[in-house]
Amino acid sequence: MGVPEKLAERMSMAEQHEYLRARFSRRTMIRGGAVTLGAVAGGAFVPGATAQAATGPARSTAPAAATVDGAHVAPFGRHLAWGNDPRTEITVSWQVPVAVKKPFIRIGAHPWDLSRKIEAEVRTLYTPAGVGASGDHTQYYLHARLTRLRPGRTYYYGVGHQGFDPAEPHLLGTVGTFTTAPAHKAPFTFTAFGDEGVGYHGLANNSLLLGQKPAFHLHAGDIAYADPSGAGKTSDTGFDARTWDSFLAQTETVAKQVPWMPAYGNHDMEAWYSPNGYGGEDARWTLPDNGPDRKNLPGVYSFVYGNTAVISLDANDISYEIPANLGISGGTQTTWLEGQLKKFRAAKDVDFIVVFFHHCAYCTSTAHASEGGVRQEWVPLFEKYTVDLVINGHNHQYERTDVIKAGEVARKLPIGGTAYPETDGVVYVTAGAAGRSLYAFTAPDTYEGHEHQTDSVASFVNTEDGKVHETVGWSRVRYLDYSFLRVDVSPAPRGRQATLKVSGIAETGDRIDHFTVSRTAK
């Protein structure tokens, strides 16, 4: 029993939580399908607690777990994330199906030498029966933040707990690896997509990702789809926290050795856990904490890998289409973004700036199309600081624009062409076909080997006043099937041309698009 649907439509996520606090007390009991409602207290879902955002390590106040012999419990769902400096910092996260004692990570320079043992942090997420379809469910997430690592070094690690030690000979097969960022500029590859969820197509894309040998992977929002409604409200139907268990198991093959860096989308606002909807995410992920507002915007951060700066944004903050978190930062995210763009553009070791987030700046999908809030708040900054590449999800298809400036085509960018952001403008890629059901276009597909150019495409943009129809000429590549993005970064000596070679890769392994972004190296 949540906020009445008609009332919820007029309320922000925080206002819904204030409503629930006033309506339900500690004595509220589960009767006849009704559910005890509460909010996050330090990251754990606590029935009857005061509503607040998760801002620190989670402590379990869920029903006491039965004691289980740790030798009978195996960790799963390992996933890595960079710290603030990928050269020296990384977090290893994982999950266990039941409570365990004394969880830890072992790490070393060789798989047979895991002598360094570090205690892990436990974050417990409790979802009571009646919240969506979850049932009475407790999830146990563990995190080990590693610092003072050496740049460009491969490390071996194993995760365990009392009764399960990855250093034991019969468990050496559970040992994983990661490699820190190099100290200096060097060629590297990264991958990106959005909107994966759980299912065959997500699994198929993941199997191809690892073959690209990426240094890291960007997930542009709508991660697991535990909340299939995606409105960010407690009235959303079908929510199932257990979906995350399946998702983390599905992605482990890649994420246990490739840092998996998410931005948050509308389906990631799980309104039952905290006023901003990210209490559950705080339990599952440890991301760089250098953003403008860790309390309200935990998915906003930046990092530098080699000669490339990457910025993750939270477009829920400026979305007119799905306004549950509209204005949650009070403008601080946009101010921070400009500061980051200015800093990175002036940095002597940074050539490229890549920005990724969920809602599309430019897309002609019949489902969500373009987000006017992004065009209004961020696109002028992308152009002012000559951002090299913008990656979005939200629309479940692949679409790539020409080079855009001031809303118009500044330079046509055919398949195989080259963009020069220093003088021309910005290229936007929608890579939202990672696994969820596909959407549609109003114009025919046009992609590598199957070009069908249409210079006039009917679409719309979501604005404060609703949908505004538009006819656009910037839609250069459209592919309506499952796919992801590969980016090969090549530095160059000062004064020469450094490049981003961007490729769209289909689930079949075929290349559907490629283009180059070229910039004078510092």
C-alpha positions as CSV (number, residue, x, y, z in Angstrom):
1,M,0.0,0.0,0.0
2,G,1.8,3.1,-1.2
3,V,0.8,6.7,-2.1
4,P,-2.5,6.8,-4.0
5,E,-1.7,6.8,-7.8
6,K,-3.5,10.1,-8.5
7,L,-1.8,11.8,-5.6
8,A,1.6,10.3,-6.4
9,E,1.5,11.8,-9.9
10,R,1.6,15.3,-8.4
11,M,4.3,14.6,-5.8
12,S,8.1,14.3,-6.0
13,M,9.8,11.3,-4.5
14,A,10.7,13.1,-1.4
15,E,7.2,14.3,-0.9
16,Q,5.9,10.8,-1.3
17,H,8.2,9.7,1.6
18,E,6.9,12.5,3.8
19,Y,3.4,11.4,3.1
20,L,4.2,7.8,4.0
21,R,6.0,8.9,7.2
22,A,2.8,10.7,8.3
23,R,0.5,7.9,7.4
24,F,2.4,4.9,8.8
25,S,3.8,4.4,12.3
26,R,6.0,1.7,14.0
27,R,2.9,-0.2,15.0
28,T,1.8,-0.7,11.3
29,M,1.5,-4.4,10.8
30,I,1.2,-6.6,7.7
31,R,-2.4,-7.7,7.5
32,G,-4.4,-8.9,4.6
33,G,-1.8,-8.0,2.0
34,A,-1.0,-4.6,3.5
35,V,2.7,-3.9,4.1
36,T,4.8,-2.2,6.8
37,L,6.4,0.8,5.1
38,G,9.6,2.5,5.9
39,A,12.8,3.9,4.5
40,V,16.5,3.6,4.5
41,A,18.4,4.1,7.7
42,G,22.1,4.0,6.7
43,G,21.3,1.8,3.7
44,A,19.1,-0.9,5.1
45,F,15.4,-0.9,4.5
46,V,13.9,-0.5,8.0
47,P,10.1,-0.8,8.5
48,G,8.8,2.2,10.4
49,A,12.1,4.2,10.3
50,T,12.3,7.9,9.6
51,A,12.7,8.4,5.9
52,Q,16.2,9.5,4.9
53,A,18.6,9.0,2.1
54,A,21.3,6.3,2.4
55,T,24.5,8.2,3.0
56,G,26.8,5.7,4.7
57,P,27.6,2.0,5.3
58,A,24.4,0.0,5.6
59,R,23.7,-1.8,8.9
60,S,21.2,-4.6,9.0
61,T,18.0,-4.1,11.1
62,A,16.1,-6.7,9.1
63,P,14.9,-9.8,10.8
64,A,17.8,-11.7,12.3
65,A,19.4,-14.2,9.9
66,A,19.8,-17.8,10.8
67,T,23.3,-19.0,11.3
68,V,24.7,-20.8,8.3
69,D,27.9,-22.6,8.0
70,G,30.1,-20.3,5.8
71,A,31.6,-23.3,4.1
72,H,28.3,-23.9,2.4
73,V,28.0,-20.4,1.0
74,A,29.7,-19.1,-2.1
75,P,30.0,-15.4,-3.0
76,F,28.6,-14.3,-6.4
77,G,27.9,-11.1,-8.4
78,R,31.4,-9.7,-8.2
79,H,31.7,-6.3,-9.8
80,L,34.4,-3.7,-9.8
81,A,34.3,0.1,-9.9
82,W,37.0,2.7,-10.1
83,G,37.7,5.0,-7.2
84,N,38.4,8.7,-7.7
85,D,41.8,7.8,-9.3
86,P,41.8,4.7,-11.5
87,R,45.6,4.5,-11.3
88,T,45.5,3.7,-7.6
89,E,41.9,3.0,-6.4
90,I,39.3,0.4,-7.1
91,T,36.4,-1.2,-5.2
92,V,35.6,-4.9,-5.3
93,S,31.9,-5.6,-4.5
94,W,30.1,-8.8,-4.3
95,Q,27.0,-10.5,-2.9
96,V,26.2,-13.5,-0.7
97,P,22.8,-15.2,-0.5
98,V,22.7,-15.4,3.3
99,A,24.5,-13.7,6.2
100,V,28.1,-14.7,6.7
101,K,30.7,-14.0,9.3
102,K,33.9,-12.0,8.9
103,P,33.8,-11.3,5.1
104,F,37.1,-10.3,3.5
105,I,39.1,-9.9,0.3
106,R,42.5,-11.4,-0.4
107,I,44.8,-9.6,-2.8
108,G,48.2,-10.1,-4.3
109,A,50.5,-9.9,-7.3
110,H,50.1,-13.6,-8.1
111,P,47.2,-16.1,-7.9
112,W,49.3,-18.3,-5.6
113,D,50.2,-15.3,-3.3
114,L,47.0,-13.8,-1.8
115,S,48.6,-13.1,1.5
116,R,47.2,-9.7,2.1
117,K,43.7,-10.0,3.7
118,I,41.4,-7.0,4.2
119,E,38.1,-6.9,6.0
120,A,35.0,-6.1,3.8
121,E,32.2,-3.7,4.6
122,V,28.7,-5.2,4.8
123,R,25.6,-3.4,3.5
124,T,22.3,-5.2,4.1
125,L,19.2,-4.3,2.2
126,Y,15.9,-5.5,3.5
127,T,12.7,-5.4,1.5
128,P,9.5,-6.5,3.4
129,A,6.8,-8.6,1.9
130,G,4.2,-6.5,0.0
131,V,6.7,-4.0,-1.6
132,G,6.0,-4.9,-5.2
133,A,6.5,-8.6,-5.9
134,S,9.6,-8.9,-3.8
135,G,8.4,-11.0,-0.9
136,D,10.2,-10.8,2.4
137,H,13.8,-10.5,1.1
138,T,17.2,-9.6,2.5
139,Q,20.2,-8.9,0.3
140,Y,23.8,-8.9,1.5
141,Y,26.3,-6.7,-0.4
142,L,29.9,-6.6,0.5
143,H,32.5,-4.0,-0.5
144,A,36.3,-3.7,-0.2
145,R,37.8,-0.4,-1.2
146,L,41.4,-0.7,-2.3
147,T,43.7,2.2,-2.3
148,R,47.5,2.9,-2.8
149,L,47.6,0.5,-5.7
150,R,50.3,0.8,-8.3
151,P,49.4,2.2,-11.8
152,G,49.4,-0.1,-14.7
153,R,49.6,-3.2,-12.5
154,T,47.5,-6.4,-12.7
155,Y,46.3,-7.7,-9.3
156,Y,44.8,-11.0,-8.3
157,Y,42.0,-11.1,-5.7
158,G,39.6,-13.5,-4.1
159,V,36.6,-12.8,-1.9
160,G,35.5,-14.9,1.0
161,H,34.3,-15.2,4.6
162,Q,34.7,-17.4,7.6
163,G,34.5,-20.9,6.2
164,F,35.2,-19.9,2.6
165,D,38.8,-18.9,1.9
166,P,39.7,-18.3,-1.8
167,A,43.4,-19.0,-0.9
168,E,42.6,-22.7,-0.3
169,P,43.7,-24.9,-3.3
170,H,40.2,-26.1,-4.2
171,L,38.9,-22.5,-4.4
172,L,41.6,-21.0,-6.5
173,G,39.2,-21.1,-9.4
174,T,37.3,-18.3,-7.8
175,V,40.2,-15.9,-8.0
176,G,39.8,-12.9,-10.2
177,T,41.9,-10.1,-11.6
178,F,41.9,-6.4,-12.3
179,T,44.4,-4.0,-13.9
180,T,44.8,-0.4,-12.7
181,A,45.0,2.5,-15.1
182,P,48.5,3.4,-16.5
183,A,50.5,6.2,-15.1
184,H,50.9,7.8,-18.6
185,K,49.0,8.1,-21.8
186,A,48.6,4.8,-23.7
187,P,46.1,3.3,-26.1
188,F,43.1,1.6,-24.5
189,T,39.6,0.5,-25.3
190,F,36.3,1.0,-23.4
191,T,32.8,-0.2,-24.0
192,A,29.3,1.3,-23.3
193,F,25.6,0.6,-23.4
194,G,22.4,1.3,-21.5
195,D,19.2,-0.5,-20.6
196,E,20.4,-4.1,-20.1
197,G,18.1,-5.8,-17.6
198,V,18.1,-9.6,-17.2
199,G,17.7,-11.9,-20.1
200,Y,19.3,-13.6,-23.1
201,H,20.2,-10.5,-25.1
202,G,21.9,-8.9,-22.1
203,L,23.9,-12.1,-21.6
204,A,24.8,-12.2,-25.3
205,N,26.1,-8.7,-25.3
206,N,28.1,-9.4,-22.2
207,S,29.8,-12.3,-23.9
208,L,31.0,-10.0,-26.6
209,L,32.0,-7.2,-24.3
210,L,34.8,-9.3,-22.7
211,G,36.2,-10.1,-26.1
212,Q,36.8,-6.4,-26.7
213,K,39.3,-6.3,-23.8
214,P,37.9,-3.1,-22.4
215,A,39.7,-1.2,-19.7
216,F,36.3,-0.3,-18.2
217,H,32.6,-0.4,-19.2
218,L,30.0,2.4,-19.0
219,H,26.4,1.5,-18.3
220,A,24.2,4.5,-19.2
221,G,21.4,3.9,-16.8
222,D,18.4,1.5,-16.4
223,I,20.6,-1.2,-15.0
224,A,18.7,-4.3,-13.8
225,Y,15.0,-3.2,-14.1
226,A,14.0,-4.4,-10.7
227,D,11.4,-1.6,-11.0
228,P,9.9,-2.3,-14.5
229,S,7.5,0.7,-14.3
230,G,10.3,3.3,-14.2
231,A,8.3,6.3,-12.9
232,G,10.3,6.5,-9.7
233,K,7.2,6.2,-7.5
234,T,6.1,4.0,-4.6
235,S,3.0,3.3,-6.7
236,D,5.1,1.6,-9.4
237,T,4.0,-1.9,-10.0
238,G,6.0,-5.1,-10.4
239,F,9.1,-4.1,-8.3
240,D,11.2,-7.1,-7.4
241,A,14.4,-6.5,-5.5
242,R,15.5,-10.1,-6.3
243,T,16.0,-9.1,-10.0
244,W,19.3,-7.6,-8.8
245,D,20.5,-11.0,-7.7
246,S,20.0,-12.3,-11.3
247,F,21.5,-9.2,-12.9
248,L,24.7,-9.3,-10.8
249,A,25.1,-13.0,-11.6
250,Q,24.6,-12.3,-15.3
251,T,27.2,-9.6,-15.5
252,E,29.8,-11.2,-13.3
253,T,31.8,-12.7,-16.1
254,V,32.7,-9.2,-17.3
255,A,32.3,-7.1,-14.1
256,K,34.6,-9.2,-12.0
257,Q,37.6,-8.1,-14.1
258,V,36.4,-4.9,-15.9
259,P,35.2,-1.9,-13.8
260,W,31.5,-1.5,-14.5
261,M,30.7,2.2,-14.1
262,P,26.9,3.0,-14.1
263,A,25.0,6.2,-14.4
264,Y,21.4,6.1,-13.0
265,G,18.3,6.0,-15.1
266,N,14.6,6.3,-14.4
267,H,14.3,2.5,-13.7
268,D,17.0,2.9,-11.1
269,M,14.9,5.2,-8.9
270,E,13.6,2.6,-6.5
271,A,11.3,4.7,-4.4
272,W,10.9,2.4,-1.5
273,Y,14.4,2.8,-0.1
274,S,15.0,6.6,0.2
275,P,13.6,9.9,-0.9
276,N,15.9,10.1,-3.9
277,G,15.2,6.4,-4.8
278,Y,18.9,5.5,-4.7
279,G,19.1,3.8,-1.3
280,G,19.2,0.4,-3.0
281,E,21.9,1.6,-5.4
282,D,24.0,2.8,-2.4
283,A,23.8,-0.7,-1.0
284,R,25.0,-2.3,-4.3
285,W,27.6,0.1,-5.7
286,T,30.6,2.0,-4.4
287,L,31.3,4.6,-7.0
288,P,33.7,7.6,-7.0
289,D,32.6,10.1,-4.4
290,N,33.8,13.3,-6.1
291,G,30.4,14.4,-7.3
292,P,28.6,17.6,-6.2
293,D,26.0,16.0,-3.9
294,R,26.7,12.5,-2.6
295,K,23.4,12.4,-0.7
296,N,21.0,13.2,-3.5
297,L,23.1,12.3,-6.6
298,P,25.3,9.3,-5.8
299,G,25.6,8.4,-9.5
300,V,27.3,11.7,-10.4
301,Y,31.1,11.5,-10.6
302,S,34.1,11.7,-12.8
303,F,37.4,9.9,-13.4
304,V,40.4,10.2,-15.7
305,Y,41.8,7.2,-17.5
306,G,44.9,7.9,-19.6
307,N,44.2,10.9,-21.7
308,T,40.4,10.7,-21.4
309,A,38.1,12.2,-18.7
310,V,34.8,10.5,-18.2
311,I,31.8,12.2,-16.5
312,S,28.7,10.4,-15.3
313,L,25.6,12.5,-14.9
314,D,22.1,11.9,-13.4
315,A,19.5,13.1,-16.0
316,N,16.6,12.3,-13.6
317,D,17.5,15.6,-12.0
318,I,16.6,17.5,-15.2
319,S,14.0,15.3,-16.8
320,Y,10.7,16.8,-17.9
321,E,9.5,13.4,-19.2
322,I,9.8,11.5,-15.9
323,P,9.9,14.1,-13.2
324,A,10.1,12.1,-10.0
325,N,13.5,13.6,-9.2
326,L,13.2,16.8,-11.2
327,G,15.2,19.6,-9.6
328,I,16.6,17.4,-6.8
329,S,20.0,19.0,-7.0
330,G,18.7,22.5,-7.0
331,G,21.0,23.3,-9.9
332,T,24.2,22.1,-8.2
333,Q,24.8,19.3,-10.7
334,T,24.8,21.7,-13.7
335,T,27.2,24.0,-11.8
336,W,29.5,21.1,-11.0
337,L,29.3,19.9,-14.6
338,E,30.6,23.2,-15.9
339,G,33.4,23.2,-13.3
340,Q,34.4,19.7,-14.4
341,L,34.4,20.5,-18.1
342,K,36.4,23.7,-17.5
343,K,38.9,21.8,-15.4
344,F,39.4,18.9,-17.8
345,R,39.6,21.1,-20.8
346,A,42.4,23.0,-19.2
347,A,44.2,19.9,-17.8
348,K,47.5,19.3,-19.6
349,D,47.2,15.5,-19.7
350,V,43.5,15.3,-20.8
351,D,42.7,15.3,-24.5
352,F,39.2,13.9,-24.6
353,I,36.1,14.4,-22.5
354,V,33.4,11.7,-22.7
355,V,30.0,12.3,-20.9
356,F,27.5,9.6,-20.3
357,F,24.0,9.6,-18.8
358,H,20.6,8.1,-19.4
359,H,18.0,10.4,-21.1
360,C,18.8,11.3,-24.7
361,A,19.9,14.7,-25.8
362,Y,19.1,13.7,-29.4
363,C,17.1,10.6,-30.5
364,T,14.2,9.9,-32.8
365,S,12.8,6.8,-31.1
366,T,9.0,6.6,-31.0
367,A,9.2,5.8,-27.3
368,H,11.1,8.5,-25.4
369,A,12.8,10.5,-28.2
370,S,14.7,13.5,-26.9
371,E,14.8,15.1,-23.4
372,G,14.3,18.8,-23.4
373,G,15.8,19.2,-20.0
374,V,19.1,17.9,-21.3
375,R,19.0,20.2,-24.3
376,Q,18.2,23.2,-22.1
377,E,20.7,22.6,-19.2
378,W,23.7,20.6,-20.5
379,V,23.9,20.8,-24.3
380,P,25.1,24.4,-24.2
381,L,27.9,23.4,-21.9
382,F,28.9,20.4,-24.1
383,E,29.3,22.8,-27.0
384,K,31.0,25.5,-24.9
385,Y,33.7,23.1,-23.7
386,T,33.7,21.0,-27.0
387,V,32.9,17.7,-25.4
388,D,34.1,14.9,-27.7
389,L,31.4,12.3,-27.2
390,V,28.1,12.0,-25.5
391,I,26.7,8.5,-24.8
392,N,23.0,7.9,-23.7
393,G,20.6,5.0,-23.2
394,H,16.8,5.3,-22.4
395,N,15.7,4.5,-26.0
396,H,16.2,0.8,-26.8
397,Q,18.0,1.0,-30.1
398,Y,21.2,2.4,-31.6
399,E,21.2,5.8,-33.1
400,R,24.0,8.2,-33.9
401,T,23.8,11.8,-34.9
402,D,25.8,14.0,-37.3
403,V,28.0,16.6,-35.6
404,I,25.5,19.0,-33.9
405,K,25.9,22.6,-32.8
406,A,23.1,24.9,-31.6
407,G,20.5,22.2,-32.5
408,E,21.5,22.0,-36.2
409,V,23.8,19.8,-38.2
410,A,27.3,21.5,-38.2
411,R,28.9,18.8,-40.2
412,K,27.4,15.6,-41.8
413,L,29.2,12.6,-40.3
414,P,28.8,9.6,-42.7
415,I,29.8,6.1,-41.6
416,G,33.5,6.0,-41.5
417,G,33.8,9.8,-41.3
418,T,35.7,12.0,-38.9
419,A,34.4,14.7,-36.4
420,Y,36.5,17.6,-35.2
421,P,34.9,18.9,-32.0
422,E,37.3,21.7,-31.5
423,T,35.7,23.5,-34.5
424,D,32.6,21.6,-35.4
425,G,30.3,20.5,-32.5
426,V,29.3,17.4,-30.6
427,V,28.4,13.8,-31.6
428,Y,25.7,12.0,-29.7
429,V,25.2,8.2,-29.6
430,T,22.2,6.4,-28.2
431,A,23.3,3.0,-27.2
432,G,20.3,1.7,-25.3
433,A,19.9,-1.7,-26.9
434,A,21.8,-3.8,-24.4
435,G,19.1,-6.2,-23.6
436,R,15.6,-4.9,-22.9
437,S,12.8,-5.1,-25.5
438,L,13.4,-2.9,-28.5
439,Y,11.5,0.3,-29.5
440,A,10.9,1.7,-33.0
441,F,11.9,4.5,-35.4
442,T,9.7,6.5,-37.7
443,A,12.3,6.3,-40.5
444,P,13.9,3.2,-42.0
445,D,17.1,1.6,-40.4
446,T,20.3,2.9,-41.9
447,Y,23.6,1.3,-40.8
448,E,26.9,0.0,-42.1
449,G,26.3,-2.1,-45.2
450,H,22.6,-1.2,-45.3
451,E,22.5,2.5,-45.7
452,H,19.1,4.1,-46.4
453,Q,19.6,7.8,-45.9
454,T,16.6,10.0,-44.9
455,D,17.5,13.6,-44.2
456,S,14.1,14.4,-42.7
457,V,12.9,12.4,-39.7
458,A,9.8,13.0,-37.7
459,S,10.3,13.0,-33.9
460,F,9.6,14.9,-30.7
461,V,11.2,16.4,-27.7
462,N,9.9,16.2,-24.1
463,T,9.6,19.7,-22.6
464,E,8.2,21.3,-19.5
465,D,4.9,21.8,-21.4
466,G,4.8,18.2,-22.8
467,K,5.8,16.7,-26.1
468,V,6.8,19.1,-28.9
469,H,6.9,17.5,-32.3
470,E,9.9,18.3,-34.5
471,T,11.4,17.2,-37.9
472,V,15.1,16.7,-37.7
473,G,18.0,16.2,-40.1
474,W,20.7,15.0,-37.7
475,S,19.8,11.3,-37.5
476,R,22.7,9.7,-39.4
477,V,22.7,6.0,-38.3
478,R,19.7,4.0,-37.0
479,Y,19.8,0.3,-36.0
480,L,16.9,-1.5,-34.4
481,D,18.5,-4.5,-32.8
482,Y,20.7,-5.4,-29.9
483,S,24.1,-3.7,-29.8
484,F,26.8,-1.9,-27.8
485,L,29.5,0.7,-28.2
486,R,33.2,0.1,-28.5
487,V,35.6,3.1,-28.3
488,D,39.3,2.8,-29.1
489,V,41.4,5.6,-27.7
490,S,44.7,6.5,-29.3
491,P,46.9,9.2,-27.8
492,A,49.4,11.1,-29.8
493,P,52.5,13.3,-29.3
494,R,51.8,17.0,-28.5
495,G,50.5,18.8,-31.5
496,R,49.5,15.7,-33.4
497,Q,46.0,14.2,-33.7
498,A,44.8,12.0,-30.9
499,T,41.7,9.9,-31.8
500,L,38.6,8.2,-30.5
501,K,37.6,5.4,-33.0
502,V,34.0,4.7,-32.1
503,S,32.2,1.5,-33.3
504,G,28.7,0.3,-33.0
505,I,28.8,-3.5,-32.5
506,A,25.7,-5.7,-33.0
507,E,24.8,-8.6,-30.8
508,T,25.8,-10.8,-33.8
509,G,29.4,-9.3,-33.6
510,D,28.8,-7.4,-36.9
511,R,29.9,-3.7,-37.0
512,I,26.9,-1.4,-37.7
513,D,28.7,1.9,-37.4
514,H,32.1,3.5,-37.1
515,F,33.4,7.0,-37.0
516,T,36.4,8.9,-35.6
517,V,36.7,11.8,-33.3
518,S,40.0,13.7,-33.8
519,R,41.5,16.3,-31.5
520,T,45.0,18.0,-31.3
521,A,46.9,16.3,-28.4
522,K,48.2,18.5,-25.6
